């Protein structure tokens, strides 16, 4: 998928995120919208996977550590054919396949790990990366974390271990939007310069605009070329919470919450989408 198609696809997926959360009247749309560009580029251009064979042994794997942002992952998996798009409308409903955090207990095709207890996902992804290296599989492991999540200690233990074990098949993407549920990350507990921190831990680091497709694609290509370097890769992506929707952008309260009918109309107009779809 080329650049213009990727941009159109990311906005289509943003529309699915908003509909998913609004129909459930519950969920976390802000981060999901901000992560859409990075995940669109990953799933439609770089990730090696097969919706017809979700358990393909040599597939790449994606771990969504900040599991509350799952509406964007669910939207992508539905669009790619892992399950019917109508499943999106059962989000957070009793008995529905798609709950508020990804869970392997529900056997959701395309979901590689249960997540949402913040701080755990990078350790899980590292285990996958080391297992792939031990089995001599050409699989790469991608893991999304949030900046607020990096207030936890466990990701930094995983970062140390990844560098020590030379996990050059591991890529962490940081949703560096400066917002969390209680306000600004810098006010709740400042995490400092995340790019410099990962460099200090011995990682290859690409600090990018998380909405600039040129920078996003260059970062992924650099990771793919890093095989044999002995270093894991971190993509420290400056993103905007609620990206693409005028009244949501960089407003921490939209970390969580559903839109009303009037807000949905504005959002779909901002995204250039037909609300009937």
C-alpha positions, 0 to 999 in steps of 0.5 A: 500500500502506497503513501496516499492509500495509507493515509486514507486507510488510517482515517477509515480506521479512525472512523471505525475506532470512533464508531466502535467506542461510541456504540459501546458508550465506553472505551479509549479513543484518544490514544487509538486515534494517535497511534493509527498512522504508525499501526497502519504503516506497520500492518499494511506495509511491513508486518509479515502476517497472514489473516488466513493462517493466524498461527503461521509459525514464522509470522511477525508478532505484534504486542499492544502493551497499552491494551486500552488502545485496542479499538485501533487494533480491532479495527485493523484486524477486522479490516484485514479479515481476521474476523467479521467487521460486525464484531466491532459493534459488540465491543465491550458487550457481555458475551462479545468477542472484543472486550476492553483489553485484548485477551488471548482467553477469547481466542481473538484471531490476530491477538498475540498477547493479553494486555492492558495491565500496564508495564507488562507488554514489553517483557512479553514481546522480549520473550517472543523475540528471544524465542524466535532467535533461539528457534532461528526463525526470521520473525520480528516482534513489534510492541507498542507502549505508551509514555504514561506506561513508562512510568512503570518499572518493568518496561525498563527491566525489559529494556535492559534485558533486551539490550543484554540479550542482543534482541535485534529482532525486537522493535518497541514503538512509543506513543509519546503524546504527553497525555494520560488519564489523569492529565499531562504525563509531565504533571503526573510523573515526568518520564523525561526524554524517552529517546535519550533514555532508550539510547542510554539503555543500549537501543537503536533509537529513531525519534520521529513525528508519529504522523509523518509517513516518511519518517514512520516508514524510514524508521521501520526500514531502519529496524528491518535493516538492523538485523545482525546489529545486536541492538533492539530498536525503539521508535520514539514517536511524537503523536497527538492524542485524538489525532484528526478530530479537531475537538479531541486533539491533545485534550487529555480527557479524551483518553477515555470517553464516547462521542455524542451524535453531534460530536460524531458528525464533526469528527467524521467531517474532520476525517473526511468520512461519510458517517453512513459508512 
